[in-house]
Amino acid sequence: MKMRRKLKSLDEFIDEQYGKRGTPKREKFEEGFETFKIGVLIQQARIEKGMTQEELAAKCGTNKGYISKIENNVKEVRLSTLQRIVELGLGGHLDLSIKF
């Protein structure tokens, strides 16, 4: 007779691997995830617009390699550069918020 394992939710898995929210290891994980998420959002928006990395780079005054590094979470993007990418390159609007 096979034993079935109880499936864990993503939140349970993250709690187990990185600790509860507020612990140093978890906070470091969450910070890294936000950086990763920015790159994914830029990539998704670029693809939706039917643009290559080279086309996006040309529109916002940077180079293809820099866009690639942001999308692949190799390089952190400055806020002013993120704004240029979103507004000039993608024709969007950058909306930020602060949560407590």
C-alpha positions as a Markdown table, in Angstrom:
| # | Residue | x | y | z |
|---|---|---|---|---|
| 1 | Met | 0.0 | 0.0 | 0.0 |
| 2 | Lys | 1.4 | 3.4 | -1.1 |
| 3 | Met | 1.5 | 6.2 | 1.4 |
| 4 | Arg | 0.2 | 9.6 | 0.1 |
| 5 | Arg | 2.2 | 12.7 | 1.0 |
| 6 | Lys | 0.3 | 15.7 | 2.0 |
| 7 | Leu | 0.8 | 18.4 | -0.6 |
| 8 | Lys | 2.0 | 21.7 | 0.8 |
| 9 | Ser | 0.8 | 25.1 | -0.3 |
| 10 | Leu | 3.4 | 27.5 | -1.7 |
| 11 | Asp | 3.2 | 29.6 | 1.5 |
| 12 | Glu | 3.8 | 26.5 | 3.6 |
| 13 | Phe | 6.8 | 25.5 | 1.5 |
| 14 | Ile | 8.3 | 29.0 | 1.7 |
| 15 | Asp | 7.7 | 29.1 | 5.5 |
| 16 | Glu | 9.4 | 25.8 | 5.8 |
| 17 | Gln | 12.4 | 26.7 | 3.6 |
| 18 | Tyr | 13.0 | 30.3 | 4.6 |
| 19 | Gly | 11.2 | 30.8 | 7.9 |
| 20 | Lys | 8.2 | 32.9 | 8.9 |
| 21 | Arg | 7.9 | 36.5 | 7.7 |
| 22 | Gly | 10.1 | 38.9 | 9.7 |
| 23 | Thr | 13.0 | 36.5 | 10.1 |
| 24 | Pro | 16.3 | 37.6 | 8.4 |
| 25 | Lys | 16.4 | 34.6 | 6.0 |
| 26 | Arg | 12.8 | 35.2 | 4.9 |
| 27 | Glu | 13.3 | 38.9 | 4.4 |
| 28 | Lys | 16.3 | 38.3 | 2.2 |
| 29 | Phe | 14.2 | 35.8 | 0.2 |
| 30 | Glu | 11.3 | 38.3 | -0.2 |
| 31 | Glu | 13.7 | 41.0 | -1.3 |
| 32 | Gly | 15.2 | 38.8 | -3.9 |
| 33 | Phe | 11.8 | 37.7 | -5.1 |
| 34 | Glu | 10.8 | 41.4 | -5.7 |
| 35 | Thr | 13.8 | 42.0 | -7.8 |
| 36 | Phe | 13.2 | 38.9 | -9.8 |
| 37 | Lys | 9.5 | 39.9 | -10.3 |
| 38 | Ile | 10.5 | 43.3 | -11.8 |
| 39 | Gly | 12.5 | 41.5 | -14.5 |
| 40 | Val | 9.6 | 39.1 | -15.3 |
| 41 | Leu | 7.1 | 42.0 | -15.5 |
| 42 | Ile | 9.3 | 43.9 | -17.9 |
| 43 | Gln | 9.8 | 40.8 | -20.0 |
| 44 | Gln | 6.1 | 40.0 | -20.1 |
| 45 | Ala | 5.2 | 43.6 | -21.1 |
| 46 | Arg | 7.9 | 43.6 | -23.8 |
| 47 | Ile | 6.6 | 40.3 | -25.3 |
| 48 | Glu | 3.0 | 41.5 | -25.1 |
| 49 | Lys | 4.1 | 44.6 | -27.1 |
| 50 | Gly | 5.8 | 42.3 | -29.7 |
| 51 | Met | 9.2 | 43.9 | -29.0 |
| 52 | Thr | 12.7 | 42.4 | -29.0 |
| 53 | Gln | 15.1 | 43.3 | -26.2 |
| 54 | Glu | 17.0 | 45.4 | -28.8 |
| 55 | Glu | 13.9 | 47.4 | -29.8 |
| 56 | Leu | 13.1 | 48.1 | -26.2 |
| 57 | Ala | 16.6 | 49.1 | -25.4 |
| 58 | Ala | 16.7 | 51.5 | -28.4 |
| 59 | Lys | 13.4 | 53.2 | -27.3 |
| 60 | Cys | 14.6 | 53.9 | -23.7 |
| 61 | Gly | 18.2 | 54.7 | -24.5 |
| 62 | Thr | 20.1 | 51.7 | -23.2 |
| 63 | Asn | 21.4 | 48.5 | -24.7 |
| 64 | Lys | 20.1 | 45.0 | -25.3 |
| 65 | Gly | 22.6 | 43.4 | -22.8 |
| 66 | Tyr | 21.3 | 45.7 | -20.0 |
| 67 | Ile | 17.6 | 44.8 | -20.8 |
| 68 | Ser | 18.6 | 41.1 | -20.8 |
| 69 | Lys | 20.4 | 41.4 | -17.4 |
| 70 | Ile | 17.3 | 43.0 | -15.9 |
| 71 | Glu | 14.9 | 40.4 | -17.3 |
| 72 | Asn | 17.2 | 37.6 | -16.1 |
| 73 | Asn | 17.7 | 39.0 | -12.6 |
| 74 | Val | 21.4 | 39.5 | -13.2 |
| 75 | Lys | 21.4 | 43.2 | -12.6 |
| 76 | Glu | 19.3 | 45.4 | -10.4 |
| 77 | Val | 17.6 | 48.3 | -12.1 |
| 78 | Arg | 17.7 | 51.9 | -10.8 |
| 79 | Leu | 14.3 | 53.5 | -10.3 |
| 80 | Ser | 15.0 | 56.2 | -12.9 |
| 81 | Thr | 16.0 | 53.6 | -15.4 |
| 82 | Leu | 12.9 | 51.5 | -14.6 |
| 83 | Gln | 10.7 | 54.5 | -15.2 |
| 84 | Arg | 12.4 | 55.1 | -18.6 |
| 85 | Ile | 11.9 | 51.5 | -19.6 |
| 86 | Val | 8.2 | 51.5 | -18.6 |
| 87 | Glu | 7.3 | 54.9 | -19.9 |
| 88 | Leu | 9.5 | 55.5 | -22.9 |
| 89 | Gly | 10.2 | 51.9 | -24.0 |
| 90 | Leu | 6.9 | 50.3 | -23.3 |
| 91 | Gly | 4.6 | 53.3 | -23.4 |
| 92 | Gly | 3.2 | 52.5 | -19.9 |
| 93 | His | 3.0 | 54.2 | -16.6 |
| 94 | Leu | 5.1 | 53.2 | -13.5 |
| 95 | Asp | 2.9 | 53.0 | -10.4 |
| 96 | Leu | 4.7 | 52.5 | -7.0 |
| 97 | Ser | 3.2 | 52.1 | -3.6 |
| 98 | Ile | 4.4 | 51.8 | 0.0 |
| 99 | Lys | 2.8 | 49.2 | 2.2 |
| 100 | Phe | 3.1 | 48.6 | 5.9 |
